Amino acid sequence: MNLFDIIGPVMIGPSSSHTAGAARIGRMAKRLLDDEVVRAEIYLHGSFAKTYIGHGTDRAVIGGLLDMAVDHPDLRNALNIARDRGMAFSFVPTELKDAHPNTIRLHLWGKSGSEIVVQAASIGGGEIRVETINGLEAGFRGKQHTLVIFHRDVPGVIAEVSRVLGQKNLNIATMRVFRESVGGRAVMALEMDDVIYPATLDALKSIPGIQRAISLEKV
């Protein structure tokens, strides 16, 4: 246990789970979209659905979609800031099967036409876990530098990713690979010990079968 586990995150309150965690989920989803968010449908499950206004979850998620950190002073005014910037958003209380009590599903559209669906849970103390991306399992927490790679499930992709990272002297802390079906869509989530620089991303994107590669800094 470290000091963070005892005192929690430095944040705009009132709740580490419902405010800080929600802001981190929004910020992570925005970075996975890799674009400016112009429209967001936000589905709230469990306790989020019941208390999202009183606990500031709505402001926190939108602040995260604006790439605000959990302690950003403008987090309290995020709804108005988003509207002023032309972002359209809605909050929909819902029931998600087998989901953590503090779960959010975000369907996002970007300025350049990009689109993504991210489901994530706030698991306590401001910590989060990204559960799925576009319906595929992901299972990472964003506490380390993370590589998310969208690819086809074809032989050699995983080995080639490992080779490129090894050549760059980058160490993999954890690796999770999930696929839709044999030969279908797949996602690779790699938590790294080091920052991933653009040249490494370019090398990964050039691997046959890889569609997108995104480097996520800690949120």
SVG drawing of the C-alpha trace seen along z (x, -y; Angstrom):
<svg xmlns="http://www.w3.org/2000/svg" viewBox="-32 -29 49 48">
<polyline fill="none" stroke="black" stroke-width="0.4" points="0.0,0.0 1.3,-3.5 0.3,-7.0 -2.1,-7.3 -4.1,-4.3 -4.5,-6.0 -5.4,-9.6 -6.7,-9.2 -6.1,-11.4 -5.6,-15.2 -8.9,-16.1 -11.9,-18.3 -14.5,-16.6 -16.8,-15.5 -16.1,-11.8 -13.0,-9.9 -15.1,-7.1 -17.9,-9.3 -15.9,-12.4 -12.2,-11.6 -12.8,-8.1 -15.4,-9.5 -13.0,-12.2 -10.3,-9.7 -12.7,-7.5 -13.7,-10.4 -10.1,-11.4 -9.1,-7.9 -11.9,-7.5 -11.0,-10.8 -7.4,-9.7 -8.6,-6.3 -10.7,-8.3 -7.6,-10.2 -9.6,-13.2 -11.6,-16.2 -14.9,-15.0 -17.9,-16.6 -20.6,-14.3 -20.9,-11.9 -23.6,-9.5 -22.8,-8.6 -24.5,-5.6 -24.4,-5.4 -24.8,-2.1 -25.4,-1.2 -24.6,-3.9 -23.5,-6.3 -27.0,-6.2 -28.5,-7.1 -26.2,-9.8 -24.4,-11.3 -25.8,-14.8 -25.3,-15.1 -21.8,-13.7 -20.7,-15.7 -20.2,-12.7 -21.7,-14.5 -19.3,-17.4 -16.4,-15.1 -17.0,-12.9 -17.4,-15.9 -14.3,-17.5 -12.4,-14.3 -13.6,-14.4 -12.2,-17.9 -8.9,-16.4 -9.0,-18.0 -7.1,-16.3 -8.9,-15.4 -7.6,-18.5 -8.3,-20.9 -10.0,-24.1 -12.4,-24.2 -13.8,-20.8 -16.7,-22.3 -17.7,-24.3 -17.1,-21.5 -20.7,-21.3 -20.8,-24.9 -17.3,-24.9 -18.2,-21.8 -21.4,-23.5 -19.5,-26.7 -17.1,-24.6 -19.9,-22.9 -19.8,-19.5 -23.2,-17.7 -23.7,-15.3 -26.4,-13.3 -26.5,-11.2 -28.6,-8.0 -29.1,-5.9 -29.0,-2.3 -28.5,1.3 -25.4,3.1 -25.1,6.9 -22.5,8.2 -21.0,4.7 -19.2,3.2 -21.6,0.9 -19.6,-2.2 -19.6,-1.7 -19.8,-4.1 -20.2,-3.3 -19.2,-6.2 -20.1,-6.3 -18.0,-9.1 -17.7,-10.8 -14.7,-12.9 -14.2,-16.0 -12.4,-14.1 -15.1,-11.4 -13.6,-8.9 -15.9,-6.9 -15.4,-4.7 -17.3,-2.9 -15.5,-2.6 -16.8,-0.9 -14.9,-1.5 -15.4,-1.2 -14.4,-3.4 -13.0,-0.8 -12.3,-3.0 -9.9,-5.7 -10.1,-7.4 -8.7,-4.3 -10.3,-3.0 -10.3,0.1 -11.0,0.0 -13.2,3.0 -14.0,3.0 -13.2,1.0 -15.6,1.3 -17.0,4.4 -13.7,6.2 -12.2,6.8 -9.3,4.6 -8.6,4.9 -6.1,2.2 -6.1,-0.5 -4.1,-3.4 -1.7,-3.6 1.3,-3.0 2.2,-4.1 -0.1,-1.9 -0.1,-0.9 -3.4,0.0 -3.2,1.7 -6.2,2.5 -5.4,5.2 -6.6,8.2 -6.2,11.6 -3.6,12.9 -0.4,15.0 2.8,13.0 1.3,9.7 2.0,10.3 5.5,11.5 6.2,8.6 5.0,6.1 7.3,7.7 10.2,7.6 9.7,3.8 9.5,3.0 12.5,5.1 14.5,3.3 13.6,0.0 14.7,1.4 11.2,1.1 10.0,3.4 6.4,4.8 5.0,5.0 1.7,6.7 0.2,7.8 -3.4,8.7 -4.8,9.7 -8.5,10.2 -10.1,11.1 -13.6,11.2 -13.1,14.4 -10.4,16.2 -9.1,13.8 -11.4,11.1 -11.0,7.9 -8.5,7.9 -7.2,5.5 -3.8,5.7 -3.3,3.7 0.3,3.4 1.3,1.7 4.8,0.4 7.6,-0.6 8.6,-3.5 7.1,-6.3 6.3,-5.3 7.7,-7.9 6.2,-8.7 9.0,-6.9 8.0,-3.6 4.3,-4.2 5.1,-4.7 7.1,-1.4 4.2,0.4 1.7,-1.1 3.7,0.2 3.3,3.9 0.9,5.7 -2.5,6.4 -2.3,3.4 -5.0,0.8 -4.3,-1.7 -1.8,-2.1 -2.3,-4.6 0.1,-5.5 -1.7,-6.5 0.2,-8.4 -0.9,-7.9 -4.2,-9.6"/>
</svg>
